[in-house]
């Protein structure tokens, strides 16, 4: 409201109904809803804290502090979070806390959940409107008169409808260098997964989340030095040209990828350009030190700004299209009324060239980057500096706002940094291969796209230091892609076939070992049975030998007794004189001798049986030991073969997985080849149709 009124007051040629203004001011100061239903306004302790405890404090407490915000105490809440102050006494709509809990701004609270009940919202809104009172009897806290960094959600321009994406486009590049060119232009769509990267004679379109190039927009005007999506996300502006020769601005309709406008006729390349949010004006500038504002309706120069003393390096319209910020290589920075180019204010403080200008989404604050290494924050309405800090050693080359009030920047130190709203460093996302030149931020979950002097475009996760990949800013011609894909497919097929032979060899080796293991297991079983049999025979032979030994001992005992009897009888016969007695004794002796002979014969037989039993036992024991050794050898062979089979199985599995992977790679190569062949056909047909 103030910006529009100030613009009208500065316009001396236009009358304004001041009586109506008085009515408007009365309506603002004394709204009908200002009368409270209760005599006492809500307080933090009695009314708001219970709401916070039920809906918010699980994430925003002293231990967790999501977003750096603790809502469990009045003092911690007033300290704010990572995005600065969250409440402004008397101004609910301007309070960041209200914007996120009412789901008027992102990120919403609670995240990924329905809005809290209207009754609770009413308590919070009335509490803020009543002066964010801490407790019963405490005084209201008035909104500070100084400039606030809180977002003004009422001024935020949000694209509506489904994301705007281009149709299928040719991927045939209009330029391919020996190496990528320095990145001078990057921008991300405010509504969709789409990033534009400027190059020589072309603008490359990417889906940053997949890092896939989805189209090439020809820019025969020369080098693309500047890219801007419209705030509606429906248009894409590109500025550029040929150095010291020509410069133009081209605007494409994103949904159709058709040129809808060509503006400007400069004698040097356009270094910077922007499209107003209402799409009525284009501002451009370059080495001529003049900012031209052209009407999109007819391409006519509506006004010119000639106050700059050096090359124009950056121009940017405010989100409400009311103001235009312009900066030059000498460090001059001005604010202008967009229509009529009337001077609004000087933004003084930068000691070197202005490299970038970016407006916060609510249009209240703008950020600028400078070759002196600083980032400055300015209040637009008053043209006053809010804050400045040293951001990058050697120079800051670009700065962009995140939707939540944080900033992202890059510079000559090759760093990509995220800053809190108060200018303190939140984190470094990474280090680029060369001097950082440009950054852009995608919609939704923010990705940070950073370009550098070497021509590399790096994609970072905006929420943590994680490099996700790179965008190919120097794509090869499709014919070269096809040639490379063919070579890769051939090489991949050869490697896959070699891997197949290795796999088949491993399968045969494993099968052979499995067969040998089966035979060894059978041999082990047979040897076990043989060992058992030989053991039984040896045990039986041992029993037989023992029996033979016992029989031999008995026989020898009988021989001994018989010999003693014979000896005794022989003595008796010799001692007997009587013939009749001697004859009887002789007969008895003869019988005893016969018995002795028979007993001696049985000893000889027992000795023979004993010898035979010993031989049988010795043989059986030898055979038993041989059977045991055979079983031990078989068992060792089985164990060894088991290990070999296991190793062979692992080898076969490894080679099978390797082959499967290589088959996948080969199929991917074939698919890539088919894709580029199909893309070439599409590009050729598109070129014929355009001719």
C-alpha positions in Angstrom: 0.0 0.0 0.0 2.7 2.5 1.0 4.7 1.8 -2.2 1.7 2.4 -4.4 0.8 5.6 -2.5 4.3 6.9 -2.6 4.5 6.2 -6.3 1.3 8.2 -6.8 2.5 11.1 -4.6 5.8 11.3 -6.6 3.9 11.6 -9.8 3.3 15.4 -10.0 1.2 15.1 -13.2 -1.4 12.8 -11.8 -4.2 13.9 -9.5 -5.3 11.7 -6.6 -8.5 11.7 -4.6 -7.1 12.4 -1.2 -10.6 12.4 0.4 -10.8 8.8 -0.7 -7.4 8.2 0.8 -8.6 9.4 4.2 -11.5 6.9 4.0 -9.0 4.2 3.2 -6.8 5.1 6.1 -9.8 5.1 8.4 -10.7 1.6 7.2 -7.2 0.4 7.8 -6.9 2.0 11.3 -10.3 1.0 12.5 -11.4 -2.3 10.9 -14.7 -3.7 11.9 -13.1 -6.9 13.2 -10.9 -5.0 15.6 -13.6 -5.1 18.4 -12.7 -8.1 20.6 -15.4 -10.4 21.9 -13.6 -10.4 25.2 -12.4 -7.5 27.3 -9.0 -9.0 27.7 -6.8 -10.1 24.8 -5.3 -13.6 24.8 -1.9 -14.1 26.5 1.0 -16.5 25.7 0.9 -18.4 29.0 -2.9 -18.8 29.4 -4.1 -19.2 25.8 -1.3 -19.6 23.2 1.1 -22.0 25.0 -1.5 -24.7 25.3 -2.0 -24.6 21.5 1.7 -24.7 20.9 2.1 -27.6 23.3 -0.6 -29.6 21.5 0.4 -28.8 17.9 3.9 -27.4 17.7 6.2 -28.2 20.6 7.0 -31.7 19.6 9.3 -30.2 16.9 9.9 -26.7 18.3 11.3 -27.3 21.8 14.6 -26.7 23.6 16.0 -30.1 22.6 14.9 -30.2 19.0 14.5 -26.6 17.8 13.3 -27.3 14.2 14.3 -24.4 12.1 16.1 -23.0 15.1 12.8 -22.1 16.8 11.7 -23.0 20.4 8.1 -22.3 21.2 8.1 -23.7 24.7 8.9 -20.4 26.4 8.0 -16.8 25.6 11.6 -15.6 25.6 12.8 -18.4 23.2 9.8 -17.7 20.9 10.7 -14.0 20.9 14.3 -14.8 20.0 13.0 -16.2 16.7 14.4 -18.9 14.5 16.8 -19.4 11.5 14.6 -17.0 9.4 14.6 -14.2 12.0 11.7 -12.9 14.1 8.5 -15.0 13.8 5.9 -12.6 15.4 5.3 -8.8 15.1 3.1 -7.4 17.8 -0.1 -6.0 16.3 0.5 -7.4 12.8 -0.7 -11.0 12.4 -0.7 -11.0 8.6 2.9 -9.7 8.6 4.1 -12.3 11.2 5.9 -15.3 9.8 4.4 -17.5 12.5 0.9 -16.7 11.4 1.8 -17.2 7.7 3.0 -20.8 8.3 0.4 -21.9 10.8 -2.4 -20.5 8.6 -0.8 -22.2 5.5 -0.5 -18.9 3.7 3.2 -19.4 3.3 5.6 -22.3 3.0 6.9 -24.3 4.8 3.5 -24.9 6.4 3.1 -25.9 10.1 2.5 -28.6 11.0 4.5 -29.9 8.0 2.7 -32.5 5.8 -0.5 -32.2 7.9 -3.8 -30.4 7.9 -4.0 -26.9 9.2 -4.7 -26.6 12.9 -8.3 -26.0 13.9 -9.8 -22.6 13.2 -10.5 -22.0 16.9 -6.8 -22.4 17.6 -5.9 -20.2 14.7 -8.2 -17.5 16.0 -6.5 -17.6 19.4 -3.1 -17.2 17.7 -4.2 -14.4 15.4 -6.0 -12.4 18.2 -2.9 -12.9 20.4 -0.6 -11.4 17.8 -3.1 -8.6 16.9 -3.4 -7.8 20.7 0.3 -7.3 21.0 1.8 -10.8 21.8 1.2 -10.4 25.5 3.2 -12.8 27.7 0.9 -13.1 30.7 -2.1 -11.6 32.4 -1.2 -8.0 33.5 1.7 -7.7 31.1 1.9 -4.9 28.5 1.4 -5.5 24.8 4.5 -5.5 22.6 4.2 -3.0 19.8 5.6 -3.7 16.4 9.0 -2.1 16.0 9.2 0.9 13.8 12.4 -0.3 12.2 12.3 -2.3 9.0 11.4 -6.0 9.4 12.8 -8.9 7.6 9.6 -10.9 8.0 7.9 -11.9 4.7 4.8 -10.0 3.6 2.7 -12.8 2.3 0.2 -10.5 0.8 2.7 -9.4 -1.8 4.0 -12.8 -2.7 3.3 -13.8 -6.3 2.6 -17.5 -6.5 2.1 -19.3 -9.9 -1.1 -21.3 -10.0 -2.3 -24.5 -11.8 -0.1 -27.4 -12.7 3.6 -26.9 -13.3 4.4 -25.3 -16.6 6.7 -27.6 -18.7 7.7 -27.4 -22.3 6.6 -30.0 -24.9 9.1 -32.5 -26.4 11.9 -30.6 -27.9 14.9 -31.4 -30.1 18.1 -32.3 -28.2 20.3 -31.4 -31.1 22.7 -28.7 -29.8 23.3 -25.6 -31.8 26.8 -25.3 -30.5 29.4 -27.7 -29.1 32.8 -26.6 -28.0 36.0 -28.4 -27.2 35.2 -27.6 -23.6 32.2 -26.0 -21.8 31.9 -22.2 -21.9 31.8 -20.1 -18.7 28.3 -20.2 -17.2 26.9 -16.7 -17.4 23.2 -17.4 -17.2 21.1 -19.9 -15.1 17.5 -19.6 -13.8 15.0 -22.0 -12.3 11.3 -22.0 -12.9 9.3 -20.8 -9.9 6.7 -23.5 -10.6 8.0 -26.8 -11.9 11.1 -29.0 -12.2 12.7 -26.9 -14.9 16.1 -25.2 -15.1 17.4 -23.1 -18.0 21.2 -22.8 -18.6 22.6 -20.3 -21.1 25.3 -21.2 -23.6 26.6 -20.0 -26.9 23.8 -19.9 -29.5 21.4 -21.9 -27.3 19.5 -22.2 -24.1 19.5 -25.7 -22.5 16.5 -26.9 -20.6 17.0 -29.5 -17.8 15.0 -31.4 -15.2 17.4 -30.8 -12.3 16.0 -33.7 -10.1 17.0 -36.2 -12.8 19.8 -34.0 -14.3 18.4 -34.8 -17.7 18.4 -32.4 -20.6 14.9 -32.2 -22.0 15.3 -29.6 -24.8 17.4 -27.0 -26.6 16.1 -23.6 -27.5 18.1 -22.0 -30.3 19.6 -18.6 -29.6 21.2 -17.6 -32.9 21.6 -14.0 -31.6 24.9 -15.1 -30.0 26.0 -15.7 -26.4 23.2 -16.1 -23.8 24.3 -13.9 -20.9 21.0 -13.6 -19.0 18.0 -15.8 -18.2 14.8 -15.1 -16.3 11.6 -17.1 -15.9 8.6 -14.9 -15.4 7.0 -15.0 -12.0 4.1 -16.8 -13.5 6.5 -19.4 -14.8 4.9 -19.2 -18.2 7.6 -17.2 -20.0 11.4 -17.5 -20.3 13.5 -14.4 -21.1 17.0 -14.6 -22.5 19.3 -11.7 -23.1 22.6 -11.8 -25.0 24.2 -11.2 -28.3 27.6 -10.8 -30.0 30.1 -8.7 -28.1 30.8 -5.3 -29.7 28.3 -6.1 -32.5 24.7 -6.8 -31.4 22.4 -7.5 -28.5 18.8 -8.6 -28.1 16.2 -10.1 -25.7 14.1 -13.1 -26.6 11.1 -14.3 -24.8 9.7 -17.9 -25.2 6.4 -19.3 -24.1 7.4 -22.2 -21.9 4.4 -24.4 -22.6 4.8 -24.3 -26.3 8.6 -23.5 -26.4 7.8 -20.9 -29.1 9.3 -17.5 -29.4 6.7 -14.9 -28.6 8.8 -11.8 -28.6 12.1 -10.3 -29.7 13.1 -7.0 -28.2 16.0 -4.5 -28.3 18.5 -3.6 -31.0 21.7 -3.0 -29.1 25.2 -2.5 -30.6 26.7 -4.8 -28.0 25.5 -7.9 -26.2 22.8 -7.4 -23.6 24.5 -8.1 -20.2 21.4 -8.1 -18.1 17.6 -8.1 -18.6 14.4 -8.8 -16.6 10.7 -9.0 -17.2 8.2 -7.3 -14.9 5.8 -9.5 -13.0 2.9 -8.1 -14.9 4.8 -8.9 -18.1 4.3 -5.3 -19.4 7.9 -4.2 -19.4 11.3 -5.5 -20.2 14.4 -3.8 -18.8 17.8 -4.4 -20.4 21.3 -3.0 -20.1 24.8 -3.5 -21.1 28.0 -1.7 -22.0 26.1 1.4 -23.3 25.6 2.4 -19.6 21.9 2.9 -20.3 19.0 1.0 -19.0 16.2 0.7 -21.5 12.6 -0.1 -20.5 10.7 -1.6 -23.5 6.9 -2.2 -23.7 6.1 -5.9 -24.4 3.0 -4.8 -26.2 4.9 -3.3 -29.1 8.6 -3.4 -28.4 8.9 0.3 -28.2 11.3 1.9 -25.7 9.0 3.3 -22.9 11.9 5.1 -21.1 15.6 5.2 -20.6 17.8 5.5 -17.5 21.1 7.3 -18.1 22.3 7.9 -14.6 24.8 5.1 -14.6 28.5 5.7 -15.2 29.6 2.3 -16.1 28.4 -0.9 -17.8 25.0 -2.1 -16.5 25.5 -5.4 -14.8 22.2 -6.2 -13.2 18.5 -5.2 -13.4 15.6 -6.6 -11.5 11.9 -5.7 -11.2 10.2 -5.9 -7.8 7.6 -8.7 -7.4 4.8 -6.2 -7.6 6.3 -4.6 -10.8 6.3 -1.1 -9.1 10.1 -0.7 -8.7 13.1 -1.5 -10.7 16.6 -1.9 -9.2 19.6 -1.3 -11.5 23.4 -1.8 -10.8 26.6 -1.2 -12.7 30.2 -2.2 -12.8 31.3 0.9 -10.8 29.1 -0.1 -7.8 26.3 2.3 -8.5 22.9 1.0 -7.4 19.6 2.7 -7.9 15.9 2.2 -7.4 13.4 3.5 -10.0 9.7 3.6 -10.5 9.1 1.0 -13.3 6.7 3.1 -15.3 8.2 6.4 -16.2 11.7 5.5 -14.7 11.4 8.1 -12.0 14.2 8.0 -9.5 13.2 6.4 -6.2 16.4 6.2 -4.3 20.2 5.6 -4.3 21.4 2.4 -2.5 24.9 3.4 -1.4 27.5 1.2 0.3 29.0 -1.1 -2.2 32.6 -0.4 -2.9 32.9 -2.4 -6.2 30.8 -3.5 -9.1 27.2 -4.8 -8.6 27.1 -8.5 -9.8 23.6 -9.5 -8.9 20.2 -8.2 -7.7 17.4 -10.3 -6.3 14.2 -9.3 -4.7 12.7 -11.2 -1.7 9.4 -12.8 -2.6 7.4 -10.2 -0.7 9.1 -7.3 -2.4 10.0 -5.6 0.8 13.7 -6.3 0.7 16.2 -6.8 -2.1 19.6 -8.4 -1.9 22.7 -7.4 -3.9 26.0 -9.0 -4.5 29.2 -7.1 -5.2 32.8 -7.7 -6.5 33.9 -6.3 -3.1 32.8 -9.7 -1.7 29.8 -8.5 0.2 26.1 -9.1 0.2 23.8 -6.2 1.1 20.2 -6.2 2.1 18.1 -3.1 1.3 14.6 -1.9 2.3 12.9 -1.0 -0.9 10.4 1.6 0.4 13.0 3.7 2.2 16.1 2.8 0.0 18.0 2.2 3.3 20.5 -0.5 3.9 19.3 -3.1 6.5 22.4 -5.3 6.7 25.6 -6.2 4.9 28.3 -8.8 5.4 31.4 -10.2 3.8 30.3 -13.3 1.9 33.0 -14.5 -0.5 36.7 -13.7 -0.6 37.7 -12.0 -3.9 34.1 -11.2 -4.8 30.5 -12.3 -4.6 29.2 -13.1 -8.1 25.5 -14.0 -7.4 22.9 -14.1 -4.7 19.4 -15.5 -4.6 16.6 -15.6 -2.1 15.0 -18.8 -0.8 11.2 -18.6 -0.2 11.7 -18.8 3.6 13.9 -15.7 3.7 17.3 -17.3 3.6 19.8 -16.6 0.8 22.1 -18.6 -1.4 25.3 -17.2 -2.9 28.5 -18.0 -4.7 31.7 -16.2 -5.6 35.3 -16.2 -6.5 36.2 -18.4 -3.6 34.3 -21.2 -5.4 32.0 -21.7 -2.4 28.3 -22.1 -2.5 26.8 -20.9 0.7 23.5 -20.6 2.5 22.8 -17.6 4.7 20.3 -17.0 7.4 18.1 -14.0 7.2 20.3 -12.2 9.7 23.4 -12.6 7.5 25.0 -15.4 9.6 26.3 -18.4 7.7 24.1 -21.4 7.9 26.1 -23.9 5.9 28.4 -24.4 2.9 26.8 -26.7 0.3 30.1 -27.4 -1.5 33.1 -26.1 -3.4 32.9 -25.7 -7.2 35.8 -26.7 -9.6 36.3 -23.0 -10.5 35.1 -19.5 -9.7 31.4 -19.6 -9.0 29.4 -17.4 -11.4 25.7 -18.1 -11.1 23.2 -19.7 -8.7 19.5 -20.6 -9.1 17.0 -22.2 -6.7 14.3 -24.6 -7.8 10.7 -24.6 -6.5 9.4 -27.2 -4.1 12.1 -28.9 -2.1 14.9 -26.5 -3.0 17.7 -27.6 -5.2 20.6 -25.2 -5.7 22.0 -25.0 -9.2 25.5 -23.5 -9.3 27.5 -22.6 -12.4 31.2 -21.8 -12.5 33.9 -20.3 -14.7 34.9 -23.8 -16.1 31.4 -24.3 -17.4 30.3 -27.0 -14.9 26.8 -26.8 -13.6 26.5 -28.5 -10.2 23.2 -29.5 -8.5 23.1 -29.4 -4.7 20.5 -30.4 -2.2 19.5 -27.1 -0.7 18.8 -28.6 2.7 22.1 -30.2 3.3 25.7 -30.2 1.9 25.1 -32.9 -0.7 26.2 -32.8 -4.3 23.5 -34.6 -6.4 25.2 -34.4 -9.8 26.0 -32.1 -12.7 24.1 -30.8 -15.7 25.8 -31.2 -19.1 26.3 -27.6 -20.3 28.2 -28.7 -23.4 26.1 -31.5 -25.0 27.5 -33.3 -27.9 25.8 -33.4 -31.3 23.4 -36.3 -31.6 25.5 -37.9 -34.4 28.5 -38.0 -32.0 26.3 -39.3 -29.2 25.1 -42.1 -31.5 28.7 -42.9 -32.5 29.8 -43.0 -28.9 26.7 -45.1 -27.9 27.5 -47.6 -30.7 31.1 -47.9 -29.6 30.0 -48.3 -26.0 27.4 -50.9 -27.0 30.0 -52.9 -29.0 32.6 -52.7 -26.2 29.9 -53.6 -23.7 28.8 -56.6 -25.7 32.3 -57.9 -26.0 32.9 -57.5 -22.2 29.5 -59.2 -21.6 30.4 -62.2 -23.9 33.8 -62.6 -22.1 32.0 -62.5 -18.8 29.5 -65.1 -20.1 32.4 -67.5 -21.0 33.9 -67.0 -17.6 30.5 -67.7 -16.0 30.0 -70.9 -18.1 33.5 -72.1 -17.2 32.8 -71.5 -13.6 29.5 -73.4 -13.9 31.3 -76.4 -15.5 34.1 -76.3 -12.8 31.5 -76.2 -10.1 29.5 -79.1 -11.7 32.7 -81.2 -12.0 33.6 -80.6 -8.4 30.1 -81.4 -7.3 30.3 -84.7 -9.3 33.7 -85.5 -7.7 32.3 -84.7 -4.3 29.4 -87.0 -4.9 31.9 -89.8 -5.8 34.0 -89.0 -2.8 31.0 -89.1 -0.5 30.1 -92.5 -2.0 33.7 -93.7 -1.5 33.6 -92.4 2.0 30.4 -94.4 2.7 31.9 -97.6 1.1 35.1 -97.2 3.1 33.2 -96.7 6.2 31.3 -100.0 5.6 34.6 -101.7 4.7 36.2 -100.4 7.9 33.4 -101.6 10.0 33.6 -105.1 8.3 37.4 -105.3 8.8 37.1 -104.2 12.4 34.6 -107.0 13.1 36.9 -109.5 11.4 39.9 -108.3 13.4 37.9 -108.5 16.6 36.8 -112.1 15.7 40.4 -113.0 14.8 41.6 -111.6 18.2 39.0 -113.7 19.9 40.1 -116.8 17.9 43.7 -116.1 18.8 42.9 -115.8 22.4 40.9 -119.1 22.3 43.9 -120.8 20.5 46.3 -119.5 23.1 44.0 -120.8 25.9 43.7 -124.2 24.2 47.5 -124.3 23.7 48.0 -123.6 27.3 45.6 -126.4 28.3 47.3 -128.8 26.0 50.8 -127.9 27.3 49.5 -128.3 30.9 48.2 -131.8 30.0 51.6 -132.7 28.4 53.4 -131.6 31.5 51.1 -133.7 33.8 51.3 -136.7 31.4 55.1 -136.3 31.4 55.2 -136.2 35.2 53.0 -139.3 35.3 55.2 -141.2 32.8 58.3 -140.3 34.8 56.7 -141.4 38.0 55.6 -144.7 36.4 59.0 -145.3 35.0 60.6 -145.0 38.4 57.9 -147.3 39.9 58.7 -149.9 37.2 62.4 -149.6 37.9 61.9 -149.9 41.6 59.5 -152.9 41.4 61.3 -156.3 41.8 58.3 -158.5 41.6 57.7 -159.7 38.1 54.0 -159.6 38.4 54.0 -156.1 39.9 56.5 -155.0 37.3 54.4 -156.2 34.5 51.3 -154.4 35.7 53.4 -151.2 36.3 54.8 -151.7 32.8 51.3 -151.8 31.3 50.3 -148.7 33.2 53.4 -147.0 32.0 52.7 -147.9 28.4 49.2 -146.5 28.7 50.6 -143.3 30.3 53.1 -143.0 27.5 50.4 -143.4 24.9 48.4 -140.7 26.7 51.5 -138.5 26.7 52.0 -139.0 23.0 48.4 -138.2 22.3 48.7 -135.1 24.6 51.8 -134.0 22.8 50.0 -134.4 19.5 47.2 -132.2 20.7 49.8 -129.6 21.8 51.2 -129.7 18.3 47.7 -129.2 16.8 47.0 -126.4 19.3 50.3 -124.7 18.4 49.3 -125.0 14.7 45.9 -123.5 15.4 47.5 -120.8 17.5 49.9 -120.0 14.7 47.1 -119.9 12.2 45.0 -117.7 14.5 47.9 -115.3 15.0 48.4 -115.0 11.3 44.7 -114.4 10.8 44.6 -111.8 13.6 47.7 -110.0 12.2 46.2 -110.0 8.7 42.8 -108.7 10.1 44.5 -106.0 12.1 46.5 -104.9 9.0 43.4 -104.9 6.9 41.5 -102.9 9.6 44.3 -100.3 9.6 44.2 -100.1 5.9 40.5 -99.6 5.9 40.8 -96.9 8.5 43.4 -95.1 6.4 41.3 -95.4 3.4 38.3 -93.9 5.2 40.5 -91.1 6.6 41.8 -90.4 3.1 38.2 -90.4 1.8 37.1 -88.1 4.6 39.9 -85.7 3.8 39.1 -85.7 0.2 35.4 -85.0 0.9 36.4 -82.1 3.1 38.7 -80.7 0.5 36.2 -81.1 -2.2 33.5 -79.4 0.0 35.7 -76.4 0.3 36.4 -76.4 -3.4 32.7 -76.7 -4.2 31.9 -73.8 -1.9 34.6 -71.7 -3.5 33.4 -72.6 -6.9 29.9 -71.7 -5.9 31.0 -68.3 -4.7 33.0 -67.8 -7.9 30.1 -68.9 -10.0 27.8 -66.6 -8.2 30.2 -63.7 -8.5 30.7 -64.2 -12.2 26.9 -64.7 -12.7 26.3 -61.4 -10.9 29.0 -59.8 -12.9 27.5 -61.1 -16.1 24.0 -60.0 -15.1 25.4 -56.5 -14.4 27.2 -56.4 -17.7 24.0 -57.6 -19.5 22.2 -54.7 -17.8 24.9 -52.3 -18.9 24.8 -53.7 -22.4 21.0 -53.3 -22.5 21.4 -49.8 -21.2 23.9 -49.1 -24.0 21.5 -50.5 -26.5 18.7 -48.4 -25.0 20.9 -45.3 -25.1 21.7 -46.0 -28.7 18.1 -46.4 -29.6 17.2 -43.3 -27.7 19.8 -41.1 -29.5 18.9 -42.6 -32.8 15.2 -41.8 -32.1 16.2 -38.3 -30.9 18.1 -37.7 -34.1 15.1 -38.8 -36.2 12.9 -36.5 -34.1 15.4 -33.6 -34.5 15.6 -34.1 -38.3 11.8 -34.2 -38.6 11.5 -31.1 -36.5 14.1 -29.3 -38.6 12.3 -30.2 -41.8 9.0 -29.0 -40.4 10.5 -25.7 -39.3 11.9 -25.2 -42.8 
